[in-house]
């Protein structure tokens, strides 16, 4: 079986789907059987994956020029016109498209990953271009793909509700967490990184892209509500500025406690791991998630987690996090106050979280994904 994974939509800076893509490809070679070959199609500015996979024997890496194809419109042309020719030339048996879209014609079995359905059920949480274009491709993928992978059962249920009935192969392949997420971080390392970012402890931490879906204006309002009771505590927002971030920046800069709200931008994997270990709680009040990787990463770090009681987040967190209505500033502020006032309870949630996080692994994600490849190729 010759498998091609289309990595061309994955940005160099990894968040969400990018973290999934990197770890899936990292783990897949362990499941390849005799006679299998993995082909990875990347953009030329992708340096991480060739380095990670340099010792994999049954792997071929193909590259397209990023100076041309990092443009989203041009990349869509590549996917529909040029990718089918690559599949023919390299005699590919199974194509895996990692991010919703796939070529409408393909001389191979097609597997596609759906991360969430917000573009259909909550379109105002996305840019105008995405809410016009992506639903069209998602409906086509639903109809044309030989198998669709969902990162959570919640996302699969959303698809069953929003799309016509289908007997196509479907599988839930939950995301994972890396082993190093469980490694204890020393107090000196935490102090070093906290100093580097010019932060002080204690702090509440959010990790993720700064965009409407993450519900950060309400998070800022909730922090304001408890700020007087915890005068030493700060709120740290770690993540790249996404689309329509201006209301969040405005809320932070106009806040009566603006000097205690810090946006530190995109952080590396190492910095994120240390910042998680040093926080009093991870607060992730997203309005909708296909999975919610930061929740698992926070639990793996052994810190208490506050997250939303909607979409996939209860499925991921189980009873190991405090769940709140993300539209309620009062519930959010009460949850933060509870964990800051009750250290023993916070410690218990940290313990539960670590235990829960161990049920998620990238190896399991890869194993379930490889099984889907076998299914569409007719091996099982």
Order of alpha helices (4+ residues) and beta strands (2+ residues): beta-alpha-beta-alpha-beta-alpha-alpha-alpha-beta-beta-alpha-alpha-beta-alpha-beta-alpha-beta-alpha-beta-alpha-beta-alpha-beta-alpha-beta-alpha-beta-alpha-alpha-alpha
